[in-house]
Structure formats: C-alpha cells, structure tokens
Amino acid sequence: MKILKCRLPSGETTSARLAGEQVQPILLPDGRRPTIAELLEASDPLHRIEILTAGTASVPLADVELLPPVDHQEIWAAGVTYKRSRTARMEESESSASCYDRVYAAPRPELFFKAAAHRVSGCDQPLRIRADSQWNVPEPELALVLNSRLELAGFTIGNDMSSRDIEGENPLYLPQAKVYNQCCGLGPWITLRMGMPKRNEIGIRLSILRRGEVVFEGSTGIDQMARSFEDLIQWLGRDNSFPNGAFLLTGTGVVPTSDFTLCPDDVVEITIDGIGTLRNSIVQG
C-alpha cells in the first residue's frame, strides 16, 4: 500500500491512499483528516487505512498536487554507507580523506540532521542549489519512515542535495553543505513496509536531464550498503527521541563524477523499486 499527502482540487490538504491512478482521501470517523504521522502510529497502519478508505470516493491522481509526505517529523540522514559514497567524500578533499575512510569502517555511523519540514520539496517541486557554491550534486537515497517508537513503518525516496565544495573545504561545514532552503526532496509517496520488495532486490536509479537530454545516469542497489536499516535506526535512537516520528535517509551509492555539477533548470529523477519516481527541477538561490 502507498499513502501520500496532496492538495485536492478543492484546495484542501489531505493524506490519502494511492489506488492505481486514483487517490482516496482519508477521513477519520469524526470527519477530521489525519496526518501521515498519525496514520503511521497505528499498530497496523495498513489495516487502519483500509478501514478508513473503504467505500470512499476517489479523485484522479492527475487532478491533485502532490506534497512532500511529511508533517512535523524531523529528517535525518546517514553518510558514507556505500563504498562509492566513501570514495566521493575522499575526492572532495585530500585533508578529509582519512576521516571519511574511518567513518566507513567504524561501528558508529555518520548521522546528521538534514531538514525540518519547511525545507522539504515534494515530487515536481523545485530543489535548490546554494548561491555560494560552485559544485552541487543530488544524492539519491532510500528513506526510512519511522513512527514515534522508531518502528520502521514504510519507505520513500529521498534526495539529499549536497554542496560538495563547501563540505570539501572543511568537514565542519557539513551543515552548510547540507541544510538550507529546499535542500531535501521526499516523495512522491510512502510505501508501507510490507509492500516493498526484499531488501536485496531494491534498486536505485538516478537520471539528470539538461534541456531534455540525459547528462548523467547511474544506479546501485540496497545490497551495496555497508550497514543495515536496523543498525542505522538504533544509532539514531540512542539518547534521542522523536515524538512525531522521523525520516532517515540511508546514504547514497550513486554520485556523479567529480567534473559534474548541477545547473539551474536541470531535472533530477530518482526511481526506487517498490516506490516510484521522485522528480524535481533545480533552481539556484
């Protein structure tokens, strides 16, 4: 099952269930529209959503505006979880190379705060490259969707935009390289946990289009990750609480070559098996 957040033709914002090319808005018995976070708090979200959408009228998917499937959850990210990501970080800065190499092999992962909800863009909404950066790339990532108990409730697609020259100048500049307006893409919807393929069958594909032509494409698979979902989740939850739940981006195994940078009007498409395609155009601050 896939759930989403959208704006209806009436202008109302709602959580909804995706059924083929139709969207079924979700209403509680009292007429209130639940948030995504509320739905994921159920012991069995799939069963609860099936009950809430039984017999409800649907709206064509083409008639709604997709919004990022986030309410007030924090968005976090893991770094250097793929060998290719380790190599890319080491390419950014010779002085930082040993730091990233040690992180890849260390028991403790690199975890960092990525975005609050207002910095997130949904499918077909723009993502931004910083005005003070000359080397910017998208980072296609599988995002874990966690409820307040840090239970893995579902998955979505994440784009962890990164200013590589800023991070390469000094690893302590990571927050500026990663956290800014429109720095994170999420969507187009959430696939509940039981609806995903087996982990070793989940592929990730990235395409970047410029004036309609593909200027970069690459792919990887979750089987190339050096860490498990469970390991990342338990580290995130150490001495930390998430009363509204959280999104955890799991790192990237697809990184454009060091001579590539995003340009305004590029279109980034990330496709992950079991979820779909997240598409964002690029603007510059």
RATABEL-V100038 format. One record per helix or strand of 3 or more residues. SS is the DSSP state (hx for helix, st for strand). FROM is the first residue (numbers start at 1). TO is the last residue. If there is no record, write none. Layout:
ss & from & to
SS & FROM & TO
SS & FROM & TO
This chain:
ss & from & to
st & 2 & 7
st & 13 & 19
st & 22 & 25
hx & 36 & 40
hx & 45 & 53
hx & 61 & 63
st & 65 & 67
st & 74 & 79
hx & 83 & 92
hx & 97 & 105
st & 110 & 115
hx & 117 & 119
st & 127 & 129
st & 140 & 146
st & 152 & 160
hx & 164 & 169
hx & 171 & 178
st & 184 & 192
hx & 193 & 195
hx & 199 & 201
st & 203 & 210
st & 213 & 221
hx & 222 & 224
hx & 229 & 236
st & 246 & 249
st & 267 & 272
st & 276 & 284
